[in-house]
Amino acid sequence: MGVGSLLVLLAGCASLAPATPDSNAGLPAQYLNQTADDAADAQAVAGLHWQQFFADARLRQLIGVALENNRDLRLAALRVQEAQAAYGIQRSQSLPTLAASAQASRSRTPADLSLTGQAITSSQWQAGLGISSWEIDFWGRVASLNEAALQTFLATDAARQAATLGLIGQVAQAYLGLRELDERLQLAQASEASQRESLRIFTRRFEVGAASRLELTQVQTLLAQAQSLVVQLQQQRAAQLHTLGILLGSVVDVAALPPAPLLADEAWLVPLQAGLPAALLQHRPDIVAAEHRLQAARANIGAARAAFYPSIRLTATGGTASQELEGLFKGAGRAWSFAPSLSLPIFDAGRNRANLNLTQVRQHMAVAEYENAIQNAFRDVSDALAARQWLTQQVAVQQQALTVQRERVRLSRLSYEHGASTFLEVLDAERSLLNVEQQLVQTRRALLASQVSLYTALGGGSQQVAPAPLLNEPALPDTATQAFPLAN
């Protein structure tokens, strides 16, 4: 048996990590507010790239800028490299550290200390290779720590992917909010212009005695309300631009981007099917991350259990030694040492037991976090489906209300012009029309936002997220990429 085979045999071990605990998150068979069409397989959603889901060219351009420049996403990628490096450090403990050494010494012993009664000058030259305190992993402690480090790395990468999908959703929501404010601002400015023209007309009528001061003040009041709304919307739009700029990581001239469709345009987003709740376990990166953290906690228990068993370490050197440099590499100068050591914990003031208890508690916490991630994901999808269903109905109702309100304005003006009603009725109708227009724009934005929320809640595009920029070393084992397809 060769030396390499012996080392592999010595390092072989049976892990003391417990079996993965069963997690009963109470996931139902289907979502609330789910239609028959939504029961289709959600695999298509996971593979739907955000560039395919968002039809607006301006929004696609903004998302691309955010993915390049967002600071939080950059930090998440660096955390992946940090976890990869930590895994490399831990993995290096599985194999012995082989170091070359060379030493030279020369000494003189005075005559009164020499056994021969004469002064002696001596030299010693040494060169060799050595293994320093390598732990032979009989009980799987090192292997369990390696597994924990690997699972932590995979969890970090899954968290980066979750952050990527979250950023895409945040940019889309912020942009939809900006488009809502733009449309509401246009409506408010149009109302302001209309009321300013009405004020000009009634000022002239008042001057010639055809209108009362009360009617004039009523028109002035409506104009002031329209002006106030314009100012409020401009302030909100400026704040929304600042929010979008933070997400993008840079200042972007929105006016220079391609024209954006109205919120009523049907070409904003691609229709989605929610699929079944079980698909979330594969397509939501945050759930995948929680699962990897659960596996890491399980491996840490194995390492804590192995600490109760004897620790066997090996220190060995081999090389050559000689009193003369020219004789250093001659056959007669061969030298070696072999020093195995065994350490059995007898009394540690309860440290190992406390460490085991700590890892077990952390595993229970990881199970709870995993179940919580599943339940939150189910709630996110159910909320988005409910919002899509009811907001669709709200848009239809408000569209009818807008039609009715426009007719009311027309009829109230005709009634006032024929002297059948006061101008107050006209003002009230126009004020109500502006409110309905504003509410309709807000509801249309909320409907689109619910579809964006459904896309991110289903892990939309998770299979299309670009891999993190990894370090050259260490390379991941094949089993890691098989267990974590999102990293491909």
LOBAVEX-578703 format. One record per residue (C-alpha): residue number from 0; residue in one letter; x, y, z. Coordinates in nm, 3 decimals, decimal comma. Example, Ala and Ser with C-alpha at 12.3 -4.5 7.8 and 13.67 -1.06 7.14 Angstrom:
residues 2
SITE:pos:code:px:py:pz
SITE:0:a:1,230:-0,450:0,780
SITE:1:s:1,367:-0,106:0,714
end
This chain:
residues 488
SITE:pos:code:px:py:pz
SITE:0:m:0,000:0,000:0,000
SITE:1:g:0,143:0,336:-0,102
SITE:2:v:0,176:0,640:0,120
SITE:3:g:-0,106:0,819:-0,065
SITE:4:s:-0,344:0,527:-0,018
SITE:5:l:-0,253:0,512:0,350
SITE:6:l:-0,331:0,879:0,399
SITE:7:v:-0,670:0,841:0,228
SITE:8:l:-0,746:0,539:0,445
SITE:9:l:-0,649:0,724:0,760
SITE:10:a:-0,859:1,023:0,662
SITE:11:g:-1,167:0,813:0,590
SITE:12:c:-1,447:0,865:0,836
SITE:13:a:-1,814:0,819:0,906
SITE:14:s:-1,995:1,144:0,969
SITE:15:l:-2,165:1,190:1,306
SITE:16:a:-2,402:1,450:1,164
SITE:17:p:-2,770:1,372:1,225
SITE:18:a:-3,017:1,302:0,948
SITE:19:t:-3,184:1,606:0,799
SITE:20:p:-3,494:1,675:1,009
SITE:21:d:-3,833:1,662:0,845
SITE:22:s:-3,973:2,010:0,799
SITE:23:n:-4,350:2,039:0,800
SITE:24:a:-4,421:2,392:0,691
SITE:25:g:-4,791:2,319:0,636
SITE:26:l:-4,770:2,408:0,268
SITE:27:p:-5,118:2,371:0,112
SITE:28:a:-5,186:2,203:-0,219
SITE:29:q:-5,269:2,528:-0,399
SITE:30:y:-5,268:2,902:-0,347
SITE:31:l:-5,556:3,109:-0,230
SITE:32:n:-5,737:3,304:-0,506
SITE:33:q:-5,584:3,070:-0,764
SITE:34:t:-5,764:3,018:-1,094
SITE:35:a:-5,754:2,707:-1,311
SITE:36:d:-5,504:2,870:-1,546
SITE:37:d:-5,271:2,946:-1,255
SITE:38:a:-5,238:2,574:-1,174
SITE:39:a:-5,001:2,532:-1,469
SITE:40:d:-4,640:2,443:-1,406
SITE:41:a:-4,441:2,739:-1,273
SITE:42:q:-4,123:2,614:-1,441
SITE:43:a:-4,186:2,866:-1,718
SITE:44:v:-4,187:3,150:-1,465
SITE:45:a:-3,853:3,044:-1,319
SITE:46:g:-3,706:3,037:-1,668
SITE:47:l:-3,868:3,362:-1,782
SITE:48:h:-3,592:3,621:-1,811
SITE:49:w:-3,675:3,967:-1,685
SITE:50:q:-3,603:4,107:-2,032
SITE:51:q:-3,887:3,889:-2,161
SITE:52:f:-4,124:3,968:-1,875
SITE:53:f:-4,090:4,347:-1,892
SITE:54:a:-4,197:4,473:-2,233
SITE:55:d:-4,112:4,839:-2,170
SITE:56:a:-3,773:4,918:-2,327
SITE:57:r:-3,716:5,205:-2,084
SITE:58:l:-3,769:4,980:-1,782
SITE:59:r:-3,541:4,710:-1,923
SITE:60:q:-3,267:4,969:-1,966
SITE:61:l:-3,304:5,088:-1,607
SITE:62:i:-3,292:4,734:-1,469
SITE:63:g:-2,974:4,670:-1,665
SITE:64:v:-2,814:4,980:-1,513
SITE:65:a:-2,917:4,870:-1,164
SITE:66:l:-2,770:4,522:-1,207
SITE:67:e:-2,441:4,680:-1,309
SITE:68:n:-2,415:4,956:-1,049
SITE:69:n:-2,627:4,875:-0,743
SITE:70:r:-2,407:4,882:-0,432
SITE:71:d:-2,609:4,630:-0,231
SITE:72:l:-2,589:4,378:-0,515
SITE:73:r:-2,216:4,435:-0,544
SITE:74:l:-2,180:4,373:-0,171
SITE:75:a:-2,382:4,050:-0,202
SITE:76:a:-2,143:3,928:-0,474
SITE:77:l:-1,844:4,006:-0,253
SITE:78:r:-2,004:3,810:0,030
SITE:79:v:-2,015:3,510:-0,204
SITE:80:q:-1,641:3,542:-0,266
SITE:81:e:-1,587:3,579:0,109
SITE:82:a:-1,778:3,257:0,175
SITE:83:q:-1,589:3,083:-0,106
SITE:84:a:-1,256:3,183:0,046
SITE:85:a:-1,371:3,066:0,391
SITE:86:y:-1,468:2,733:0,238
SITE:87:g:-1,122:2,707:0,082
SITE:88:i:-0,957:2,769:0,419
SITE:89:q:-1,169:2,503:0,586
SITE:90:r:-1,127:2,251:0,305
SITE:91:s:-0,747:2,277:0,329
SITE:92:q:-0,764:2,112:0,671
SITE:93:s:-0,870:1,781:0,512
SITE:94:l:-0,521:1,720:0,375
SITE:95:p:-0,186:1,740:0,551
SITE:96:t:0,026:2,049:0,515
SITE:97:l:0,355:1,952:0,355
SITE:98:a:0,638:2,195:0,414
SITE:99:a:1,003:2,191:0,304
SITE:100:s:1,262:2,290:0,557
SITE:101:a:1,635:2,356:0,555
SITE:102:q:1,855:2,429:0,854
SITE:103:a:2,221:2,497:0,910
SITE:104:s:2,406:2,546:1,238
SITE:105:r:2,767:2,582:1,348
SITE:106:s:2,882:2,582:1,709
SITE:107:r:3,202:2,578:1,916
SITE:108:t:3,239:2,400:2,249
SITE:109:p:3,521:2,533:2,471
SITE:110:a:3,786:2,292:2,602
SITE:111:d:3,671:2,299:2,965
SITE:112:l:3,324:2,180:2,857
SITE:113:s:3,441:1,927:2,602
SITE:114:l:3,468:1,559:2,695
SITE:115:t:3,800:1,539:2,509
SITE:116:g:3,947:1,838:2,691
SITE:117:q:3,991:2,020:2,364
SITE:118:a:3,781:2,288:2,196
SITE:119:i:3,548:2,143:1,933
SITE:120:t:3,386:2,324:1,639
SITE:121:s:3,096:2,135:1,481
SITE:122:s:2,851:2,193:1,192
SITE:123:q:2,510:2,045:1,114
SITE:124:w:2,315:2,068:0,787
SITE:125:q:1,958:1,945:0,748
SITE:126:a:1,700:1,940:0,467
SITE:127:g:1,368:1,761:0,441
SITE:128:l:0,989:1,755:0,408
SITE:129:g:0,750:1,744:0,700
SITE:130:i:0,386:1,711:0,804
SITE:131:s:0,294:1,925:1,103
SITE:132:s:0,011:1,818:1,336
SITE:133:w:-0,227:1,678:1,072
SITE:134:e:-0,557:1,559:1,221
SITE:135:i:-0,656:1,212:1,103
SITE:136:d:-1,031:1,253:1,067
SITE:137:f:-1,159:0,924:1,207
SITE:138:w:-1,482:1,071:1,341
SITE:139:g:-1,564:1,311:1,059
SITE:140:r:-1,510:1,636:1,248
SITE:141:v:-1,312:1,799:0,969
SITE:142:a:-1,540:1,658:0,700
SITE:143:s:-1,845:1,797:0,882
SITE:144:l:-1,683:2,139:0,907
SITE:145:n:-1,604:2,122:0,534
SITE:146:e:-1,966:2,041:0,459
SITE:147:a:-2,086:2,326:0,680
SITE:148:a:-1,854:2,571:0,503
SITE:149:l:-1,969:2,450:0,161
SITE:150:q:-2,337:2,480:0,253
SITE:151:t:-2,274:2,828:0,393
SITE:152:f:-2,113:2,926:0,064
SITE:153:l:-2,408:2,790:-0,135
SITE:154:a:-2,652:2,969:0,096
SITE:155:t:-2,464:3,295:0,041
SITE:156:d:-2,484:3,254:-0,335
SITE:157:a:-2,856:3,179:-0,313
SITE:158:a:-2,900:3,492:-0,102
SITE:159:r:-2,719:3,688:-0,376
SITE:160:q:-2,962:3,553:-0,632
SITE:161:a:-3,253:3,646:-0,408
SITE:162:a:-3,107:3,996:-0,381
SITE:163:t:-3,083:4,011:-0,760
SITE:164:l:-3,447:3,920:-0,808
SITE:165:g:-3,543:4,159:-0,529
SITE:166:l:-3,352:4,442:-0,696
SITE:167:i:-3,526:4,376:-1,028
SITE:168:g:-3,861:4,394:-0,852
SITE:169:q:-3,768:4,710:-0,662
SITE:170:v:-3,656:4,890:-0,978
SITE:171:a:-3,976:4,788:-1,156
SITE:172:q:-4,192:4,904:-0,864
SITE:173:a:-4,006:5,233:-0,835
SITE:174:y:-4,040:5,293:-1,207
SITE:175:l:-4,411:5,212:-1,202
SITE:176:g:-4,447:5,460:-0,916
SITE:177:l:-4,269:5,720:-1,127
SITE:178:r:-4,495:5,653:-1,425
SITE:179:e:-4,800:5,683:-1,199
SITE:180:l:-4,684:6,022:-1,073
SITE:181:d:-4,610:6,136:-1,428
SITE:182:e:-4,962:6,052:-1,545
SITE:183:r:-5,126:6,198:-1,236
SITE:184:l:-4,917:6,512:-1,279
SITE:185:q:-5,030:6,544:-1,641
SITE:186:l:-5,394:6,514:-1,535
SITE:187:a:-5,346:6,769:-1,256
SITE:188:q:-5,170:7,012:-1,490
SITE:189:a:-5,448:6,973:-1,746
SITE:190:s:-5,704:7,045:-1,473
SITE:191:e:-5,502:7,346:-1,361
SITE:192:a:-5,493:7,481:-1,716
SITE:193:s:-5,867:7,426:-1,752
SITE:194:q:-5,941:7,601:-1,423
SITE:195:r:-5,711:7,888:-1,516
SITE:196:e:-5,909:7,937:-1,837
SITE:197:s:-6,234:7,920:-1,638
SITE:198:l:-6,097:8,185:-1,403
SITE:199:r:-6,015:8,411:-1,699
SITE:200:i:-6,366:8,372:-1,835
SITE:201:f:-6,540:8,429:-1,501
SITE:202:t:-6,318:8,725:-1,420
SITE:203:r:-6,436:8,886:-1,742
SITE:204:r:-6,798:8,794:-1,666
SITE:205:f:-6,768:8,939:-1,318
SITE:206:e:-6,629:9,263:-1,460
SITE:207:v:-6,928:9,300:-1,690
SITE:208:g:-7,176:9,189:-1,419
SITE:209:a:-7,265:8,852:-1,579
SITE:210:a:-7,130:8,648:-1,285
SITE:211:s:-7,141:8,691:-0,912
SITE:212:r:-6,844:8,724:-0,680
SITE:213:l:-6,943:8,391:-0,524
SITE:214:e:-6,904:8,215:-0,858
SITE:215:l:-6,569:8,387:-0,908
SITE:216:t:-6,441:8,275:-0,569
SITE:217:q:-6,563:7,921:-0,639
SITE:218:v:-6,354:7,910:-0,957
SITE:219:q:-6,056:8,055:-0,771
SITE:220:t:-6,091:7,786:-0,504
SITE:221:l:-6,094:7,506:-0,761
SITE:222:l:-5,787:7,653:-0,933
SITE:223:a:-5,603:7,673:-0,599
SITE:224:q:-5,684:7,308:-0,531
SITE:225:a:-5,551:7,204:-0,872
SITE:226:q:-5,234:7,408:-0,818
SITE:227:s:-5,184:7,251:-0,476
SITE:228:l:-5,217:6,900:-0,623
SITE:229:v:-4,964:6,983:-0,895
SITE:230:v:-4,709:7,100:-0,638
SITE:231:q:-4,764:6,792:-0,420
SITE:232:l:-4,719:6,556:-0,715
SITE:233:q:-4,402:6,734:-0,826
SITE:234:q:-4,256:6,691:-0,477
SITE:235:q:-4,349:6,321:-0,475
SITE:236:r:-4,200:6,275:-0,822
SITE:237:a:-3,870:6,427:-0,713
SITE:238:a:-3,854:6,191:-0,414
SITE:239:q:-3,939:5,895:-0,640
SITE:240:l:-3,656:5,990:-0,875
SITE:241:h:-3,417:5,994:-0,581
SITE:242:t:-3,532:5,647:-0,474
SITE:243:l:-3,486:5,516:-0,826
SITE:244:g:-3,139:5,673:-0,843
SITE:245:i:-3,031:5,488:-0,528
SITE:246:l:-3,147:5,157:-0,675
SITE:247:l:-2,970:5,227:-1,002
SITE:248:g:-2,649:5,326:-0,828
SITE:249:s:-2,612:5,624:-1,061
SITE:250:v:-2,798:5,930:-1,182
SITE:251:v:-2,999:5,850:-1,494
SITE:252:d:-3,171:6,104:-1,715
SITE:253:v:-3,516:5,946:-1,739
SITE:254:a:-3,621:6,197:-2,005
SITE:255:a:-3,345:6,067:-2,234
SITE:256:l:-3,477:5,708:-2,225
SITE:257:p:-3,715:5,564:-2,486
SITE:258:p:-4,082:5,669:-2,459
SITE:259:a:-4,281:5,479:-2,198
SITE:260:p:-4,632:5,339:-2,253
SITE:261:l:-4,925:5,453:-2,045
SITE:262:l:-5,020:5,243:-1,746
SITE:263:a:-5,338:5,147:-1,931
SITE:264:d:-5,131:4,991:-2,209
SITE:265:e:-5,152:4,611:-2,211
SITE:266:a:-4,793:4,572:-2,338
SITE:267:w:-4,627:4,627:-2,001
SITE:268:l:-4,591:4,271:-1,873
SITE:269:v:-4,624:3,910:-1,985
SITE:270:p:-4,913:3,714:-1,824
SITE:271:l:-4,804:3,461:-1,560
SITE:272:q:-4,928:3,130:-1,425
SITE:273:a:-4,858:3,076:-1,056
SITE:274:g:-4,814:2,698:-1,068
SITE:275:l:-4,832:2,489:-0,750
SITE:276:p:-4,684:2,580:-0,409
SITE:277:a:-4,441:2,286:-0,420
SITE:278:a:-4,258:2,455:-0,708
SITE:279:l:-4,152:2,736:-0,473
SITE:280:l:-3,909:2,500:-0,298
SITE:281:q:-3,701:2,489:-0,616
SITE:282:h:-3,755:2,833:-0,766
SITE:283:r:-3,734:3,076:-0,472
SITE:284:p:-3,367:3,156:-0,399
SITE:285:d:-3,445:3,263:-0,042
SITE:286:i:-3,595:2,919:0,028
SITE:287:v:-3,293:2,753:-0,133
SITE:288:a:-3,066:2,965:0,088
SITE:289:a:-3,261:2,864:0,401
SITE:290:e:-3,231:2,497:0,301
SITE:291:h:-2,853:2,528:0,265
SITE:292:r:-2,831:2,696:0,605
SITE:293:l:-3,025:2,403:0,746
SITE:294:q:-2,773:2,161:0,594
SITE:295:a:-2,486:2,365:0,738
SITE:296:a:-2,641:2,351:1,084
SITE:297:r:-2,675:1,973:1,052
SITE:298:a:-2,307:1,940:0,959
SITE:299:n:-2,201:2,156:1,254
SITE:300:i:-2,377:1,911:1,488
SITE:301:g:-2,162:1,633:1,341
SITE:302:a:-1,848:1,834:1,413
SITE:303:a:-1,964:1,905:1,769
SITE:304:r:-2,032:1,536:1,832
SITE:305:a:-1,690:1,437:1,699
SITE:306:a:-1,527:1,665:1,957
SITE:307:f:-1,620:1,408:2,227
SITE:308:y:-1,399:1,143:2,064
SITE:309:p:-1,019:1,112:2,070
SITE:310:s:-0,827:1,344:1,841
SITE:311:i:-0,541:1,177:1,654
SITE:312:r:-0,275:1,397:1,502
SITE:313:l:0,035:1,313:1,305
SITE:314:t:0,364:1,495:1,285
SITE:315:a:0,628:1,345:1,059
SITE:316:t:0,944:1,457:0,883
SITE:317:g:1,182:1,295:0,639
SITE:318:g:1,500:1,423:0,484
SITE:319:t:1,874:1,420:0,519
SITE:320:a:2,128:1,551:0,767
SITE:321:s:2,506:1,580:0,767
SITE:322:q:2,792:1,756:0,940
SITE:323:e:2,921:1,868:0,601
SITE:324:l:2,727:2,043:0,326
SITE:325:e:2,873:1,818:0,056
SITE:326:g:2,751:1,510:0,239
SITE:327:l:2,396:1,637:0,286
SITE:328:f:2,247:1,448:-0,007
SITE:329:k:2,440:1,125:0,028
SITE:330:g:2,249:0,810:0,113
SITE:331:a:2,404:0,771:0,455
SITE:332:g:2,259:1,105:0,569
SITE:333:r:1,893:1,002:0,558
SITE:334:a:1,690:1,105:0,862
SITE:335:w:1,325:1,079:0,960
SITE:336:s:1,086:1,114:1,250
SITE:337:f:0,731:0,989:1,308
SITE:338:a:0,531:1,131:1,600
SITE:339:p:0,160:1,044:1,622
SITE:340:s:-0,033:1,186:1,916
SITE:341:l:-0,370:1,108:2,070
SITE:342:s:-0,575:1,349:2,277
SITE:343:l:-0,883:1,230:2,466
SITE:344:p:-1,100:1,496:2,632
SITE:345:i:-1,153:1,409:2,999
SITE:346:f:-1,252:1,734:3,163
SITE:347:d:-1,331:2,055:2,972
SITE:348:a:-1,569:2,221:3,218
SITE:349:g:-1,864:2,133:2,992
SITE:350:r:-1,731:2,315:2,685
SITE:351:n:-1,795:2,033:2,439
SITE:352:r:-2,142:1,967:2,579
SITE:353:a:-2,230:2,336:2,561
SITE:354:n:-2,099:2,351:2,204
SITE:355:l:-2,315:2,053:2,106
SITE:356:n:-2,618:2,211:2,270
SITE:357:l:-2,545:2,533:2,080
SITE:358:t:-2,528:2,357:1,743
SITE:359:q:-2,850:2,166:1,815
SITE:360:v:-3,033:2,483:1,907
SITE:361:r:-2,904:2,648:1,591
SITE:362:q:-3,033:2,355:1,389
SITE:363:h:-3,379:2,401:1,541
SITE:364:m:-3,353:2,771:1,452
SITE:365:a:-3,254:2,680:1,095
SITE:366:v:-3,558:2,451:1,068
SITE:367:a:-3,783:2,731:1,192
SITE:368:e:-3,624:2,978:0,948
SITE:369:y:-3,670:2,732:0,662
SITE:370:e:-4,036:2,680:0,746
SITE:371:n:-4,082:3,054:0,787
SITE:372:a:-3,925:3,118:0,446
SITE:373:i:-4,169:2,872:0,287
SITE:374:q:-4,471:3,021:0,460
SITE:375:n:-4,366:3,376:0,372
SITE:376:a:-4,319:3,272:0,010
SITE:377:f:-4,666:3,117:0,004
SITE:378:r:-4,811:3,434:0,153
SITE:379:d:-4,630:3,651:-0,103
SITE:380:v:-4,774:3,454:-0,394
SITE:381:s:-5,123:3,441:-0,242
SITE:382:d:-5,118:3,816:-0,175
SITE:383:a:-5,006:3,889:-0,530
SITE:384:l:-5,275:3,663:-0,676
SITE:385:a:-5,543:3,825:-0,460
SITE:386:a:-5,421:4,172:-0,553
SITE:387:r:-5,423:4,085:-0,923
SITE:388:q:-5,775:3,944:-0,901
SITE:389:w:-5,937:4,228:-0,708
SITE:390:l:-5,742:4,511:-0,865
SITE:391:t:-5,849:4,390:-1,208
SITE:392:q:-6,208:4,429:-1,096
SITE:393:q:-6,134:4,766:-0,938
SITE:394:v:-5,988:4,896:-1,264
SITE:395:a:-6,300:4,787:-1,452
SITE:396:v:-6,530:4,952:-1,196
SITE:397:q:-6,330:5,275:-1,190
SITE:398:q:-6,320:5,285:-1,569
SITE:399:q:-6,699:5,278:-1,569
SITE:400:a:-6,704:5,544:-1,297
SITE:401:l:-6,478:5,764:-1,509
SITE:402:t:-6,714:5,736:-1,805
SITE:403:v:-7,009:5,828:-1,585
SITE:404:q:-6,823:6,118:-1,425
SITE:405:r:-6,726:6,266:-1,761
SITE:406:e:-7,090:6,256:-1,865
SITE:407:r:-7,184:6,423:-1,537
SITE:408:v:-6,944:6,711:-1,608
SITE:409:r:-7,087:6,756:-1,956
SITE:410:l:-7,445:6,755:-1,831
SITE:411:s:-7,373:6,990:-1,541
SITE:412:r:-7,217:7,243:-1,779
SITE:413:l:-7,518:7,225:-2,008
SITE:414:s:-7,749:7,267:-1,711
SITE:415:y:-7,555:7,572:-1,588
SITE:416:e:-7,547:7,731:-1,933
SITE:417:h:-7,926:7,698:-1,956
SITE:418:g:-7,970:7,844:-1,607
SITE:419:a:-8,108:7,522:-1,460
SITE:420:s:-7,836:7,484:-1,194
SITE:421:t:-7,567:7,680:-1,015
SITE:422:f:-7,202:7,682:-1,107
SITE:423:l:-7,129:7,503:-0,780
SITE:424:e:-7,264:7,183:-0,934
SITE:425:v:-7,020:7,223:-1,224
SITE:426:l:-6,730:7,274:-0,984
SITE:427:d:-6,828:6,971:-0,778
SITE:428:a:-6,853:6,756:-1,092
SITE:429:e:-6,510:6,868:-1,217
SITE:430:r:-6,354:6,811:-0,875
SITE:431:s:-6,500:6,458:-0,865
SITE:432:l:-6,376:6,392:-1,219
SITE:433:l:-6,021:6,481:-1,122
SITE:434:n:-6,040:6,252:-0,817
SITE:435:v:-6,169:5,960:-1,026
SITE:436:e:-5,896:6,013:-1,285
SITE:437:q:-5,630:6,016:-1,015
SITE:438:q:-5,770:5,703:-0,849
SITE:439:l:-5,785:5,514:-1,178
SITE:440:v:-5,419:5,585:-1,250
SITE:441:q:-5,326:5,473:-0,899
SITE:442:t:-5,524:5,151:-0,932
SITE:443:r:-5,371:5,071:-1,271
SITE:444:r:-5,026:5,116:-1,121
SITE:445:a:-5,123:4,891:-0,828
SITE:446:l:-5,243:4,623:-1,071
SITE:447:l:-4,915:4,627:-1,260
SITE:448:a:-4,727:4,626:-0,928
SITE:449:s:-4,917:4,314:-0,821
SITE:450:q:-4,801:4,135:-1,136
SITE:451:v:-4,442:4,237:-1,067
SITE:452:s:-4,484:4,110:-0,711
SITE:453:l:-4,619:3,780:-0,845
SITE:454:y:-4,319:3,745:-1,076
SITE:455:t:-4,068:3,794:-0,793
SITE:456:a:-4,274:3,589:-0,543
SITE:457:l:-4,264:3,291:-0,779
SITE:458:g:-3,887:3,322:-0,817
SITE:459:g:-3,932:3,450:-1,169
SITE:460:g:-3,612:3,442:-1,370
SITE:461:s:-3,424:3,251:-1,098
SITE:462:q:-3,282:3,013:-1,357
SITE:463:q:-3,161:3,307:-1,564
SITE:464:v:-2,968:3,498:-1,295
SITE:465:a:-2,606:3,544:-1,395
SITE:466:p:-2,358:3,351:-1,177
SITE:467:a:-2,154:3,538:-0,921
SITE:468:p:-1,795:3,632:-1,014
SITE:469:l:-1,610:3,364:-0,816
SITE:470:l:-1,249:3,339:-0,712
SITE:471:n:-1,020:3,109:-0,907
SITE:472:e:-0,976:2,887:-0,601
SITE:473:p:-1,117:2,680:-0,455
SITE:474:a:-1,316:2,506:-0,726
SITE:475:l:-1,650:2,365:-0,616
SITE:476:p:-1,707:1,989:-0,606
SITE:477:d:-1,944:1,849:-0,867
SITE:478:t:-2,189:1,747:-0,598
SITE:479:a:-2,229:2,110:-0,497
SITE:480:t:-2,342:2,225:-0,842
SITE:481:q:-2,576:1,928:-0,867
SITE:482:a:-2,732:2,008:-0,531
SITE:483:f:-2,760:2,376:-0,616
SITE:484:p:-2,866:2,416:-0,980
SITE:485:l:-2,911:2,793:-0,937
SITE:486:a:-2,532:2,826:-0,933
SITE:487:n:-2,500:2,688:-1,286
end
